[in-house]
Amino acid sequence: MMEKEAQATLEALIKEQKERIPQLKKKLPPPNVLMGSYYVYEDNSHYIKWLKKTKRFLDTQFHGDKDVDNFERISNEELFPDQQEELLAILEVFLEYPDIVEKEKPNRSNRNININNNISNTNTQSQQQSQQQTIEILVKALEDQLSISQLKELRQVVNEEKGDLEKAKPKLIDKIKSFGENVASNILANIITNPAIWSCLG
């Protein structure tokens, strides 16, 4: 049996996640950016705090249980509704069946596979986060300097070339120049002076 205080904490963590999942928003990438849609919470900081608190709780209350590892693994996957529902389901299982189910001790070959998978997953995740951050920086730099109508004009140039960005490049350059001589330099300055970009420049 779980202690009443621990049960109350787990119930509160479950309630918070249940209320949060409907707030998960699907975002589309900017036009002509080669990446799929992705999901975000408007206030991601609350989700991160909940995740840290939940992991700490599981480590202390269910140490050695195989689903603690499953929670950790799933929490590192890309943010999707199914992934968020899986985290919630694991917590609900702990509430209903609090007895610890020990994980199998991996043999040497399984351990190597797990290590390789963890490294691969970590690398993929960090690359995706880095790519998304770079895209957000570039999009913000454009939105800061161009009006909605100017962005539409740029899209129209690309559409006229049937989405062929290489073909459209000379016309895009001309179009940006037509917005004023300072526009291109302001966009470039905004990109360069972003701390994340500046720190990468040698």
C-alpha positions in Angstrom: 0.0 0.0 0.0 1.1 3.5 -0.8 1.3 6.1 2.0 -1.5 8.6 1.9 0.8 11.6 1.4 2.5 9.8 -1.6 -0.9 8.9 -3.0 -2.1 12.5 -2.8 1.1 13.7 -4.5 0.7 11.1 -7.3 -3.0 12.1 -7.8 -2.0 15.7 -8.0 0.6 15.0 -10.7 -2.0 12.9 -12.7 -4.6 15.7 -12.4 -2.1 18.3 -13.6 -1.1 16.3 -16.7 -4.7 15.5 -17.5 -5.6 19.2 -17.6 -2.4 20.0 -19.6 -2.7 17.6 -22.5 -5.7 19.4 -24.2 -3.5 22.5 -24.3 -0.9 20.8 -26.6 -0.8 22.8 -29.8 0.1 21.6 -33.2 2.5 23.9 -35.1 3.3 24.0 -38.8 6.8 24.8 -40.0 7.3 28.1 -41.9 6.6 27.9 -45.7 9.3 26.0 -47.7 11.1 24.7 -44.6 11.7 21.0 -44.9 10.4 19.6 -41.6 7.2 18.1 -40.4 4.7 19.6 -38.0 5.5 19.6 -34.3 3.7 20.1 -31.0 4.3 22.6 -28.2 2.8 23.8 -25.0 2.3 27.6 -24.8 3.8 27.6 -21.4 6.5 25.0 -21.6 8.1 26.0 -18.3 5.2 24.5 -16.3 5.5 21.2 -18.2 9.3 21.0 -17.6 8.7 21.7 -13.8 6.0 19.0 -13.7 8.3 16.5 -15.5 11.2 17.1 -13.1 9.0 16.9 -10.1 7.3 13.7 -11.4 10.7 12.0 -12.2 11.9 12.8 -8.7 8.8 11.4 -7.2 9.0 8.2 -9.2 12.7 7.7 -8.3 12.0 8.0 -4.6 8.7 6.1 -4.4 9.2 3.4 -7.1 12.9 3.0 -7.3 13.9 -0.1 -9.3 10.5 -0.4 -11.1 10.7 -1.0 -14.8 8.1 1.7 -15.6 10.3 4.4 -14.0 12.7 3.7 -16.8 9.9 3.6 -19.3 8.7 7.0 -18.1 12.2 8.4 -18.4 12.6 7.1 -22.0 9.2 8.3 -23.2 9.7 11.7 -21.6 12.8 12.2 -23.8 10.8 11.5 -27.0 9.4 14.3 -29.2 6.4 16.1 -27.9 3.2 14.4 -29.3 -0.3 13.8 -27.9 0.3 10.0 -27.8 3.6 10.5 -26.0 2.0 12.7 -23.4 -0.9 10.2 -23.0 1.7 7.4 -22.4 3.3 9.4 -19.6 -0.1 9.9 -18.0 -1.0 6.2 -18.4 2.2 5.1 -16.5 1.3 7.4 -13.6 -2.2 6.0 -13.5 -0.8 2.4 -13.4 1.4 3.4 -10.5 -1.6 4.7 -8.7 -3.7 1.6 -9.3 -0.9 -1.0 -8.8 1.7 0.5 -6.5 3.7 -2.7 -6.0 7.2 -2.4 -7.6 7.8 -4.6 -10.6 11.5 -5.0 -10.9 13.2 -4.5 -14.2 15.0 -7.5 -15.8 18.8 -7.4 -15.4 20.1 -7.0 -18.9 22.9 -9.3 -20.1 26.0 -7.8 -21.7 24.6 -7.7 -25.3 21.3 -6.1 -24.2 23.2 -3.5 -22.2 25.2 -2.6 -25.3 22.1 -2.3 -27.3 20.5 0.0 -24.7 23.6 2.2 -24.5 23.7 2.6 -28.3 20.0 3.3 -28.4 20.3 5.9 -25.7 23.2 7.6 -27.4 21.3 7.6 -30.8 18.1 8.9 -29.2 20.0 11.7 -27.4 21.8 12.8 -30.5 18.6 12.8 -32.6 16.7 14.8 -30.0 19.5 17.4 -29.6 19.7 17.7 -33.4 15.9 18.2 -33.6 16.0 20.8 -30.8 18.9 22.7 -32.4 17.2 22.7 -35.8 13.9 23.9 -34.4 15.7 26.7 -32.4 17.6 27.8 -35.6 14.3 27.9 -37.6 12.6 30.0 -34.9 15.5 32.5 -34.9 15.4 32.9 -38.6 11.6 33.2 -38.7 11.6 35.8 -36.0 14.3 37.8 -37.8 12.1 37.9 -40.9 8.9 38.7 -39.0 10.6 41.6 -37.2 11.6 43.3 -40.4 8.9 42.3 -42.9 5.2 43.0 -42.9 2.5 40.3 -43.5 2.0 41.7 -47.0 5.7 41.6 -47.8 5.9 38.0 -46.6 3.0 37.2 -48.9 4.8 38.8 -51.8 7.8 36.6 -51.1 5.6 33.5 -51.1 4.1 34.6 -54.3 7.5 34.8 -56.0 8.2 31.2 -54.9 4.8 30.0 -56.0 5.3 31.5 -59.4 8.4 29.2 -59.8 6.2 26.2 -58.6 8.1 26.0 -55.3 11.6 25.7 -56.9 13.6 27.7 -54.4 16.8 27.8 -56.4 14.9 29.1 -59.5 13.1 31.7 -57.3 16.3 32.9 -55.6 17.2 35.7 -58.0 13.6 37.0 -58.0 13.5 36.8 -54.2 16.7 38.9 -54.0 15.2 41.5 -56.3 11.9 41.5 -54.3 13.7 42.0 -51.0 15.8 44.8 -52.5 12.5 46.5 -53.6 11.4 46.6 -49.9 14.2 49.1 -49.2 18.0 49.0 -49.0 18.0 48.6 -45.2 15.7 45.6 -45.0 18.2 42.9 -46.0 20.9 44.3 -43.8 18.5 44.6 -40.8 17.4 41.0 -41.2 21.1 39.8 -41.3 22.0 41.9 -38.3 19.1 40.5 -36.3 20.2 36.9 -37.1 23.9 37.6 -36.3 23.2 39.4 -33.0 21.0 36.6 -31.7 23.0 35.1 -28.8 22.5 31.5 -30.0 23.9 32.4 -33.5 26.6 34.7 -32.2 28.0 32.1 -29.9 28.5 29.7 -32.8 30.5 32.2 -34.8 34.3 31.8 -34.5 
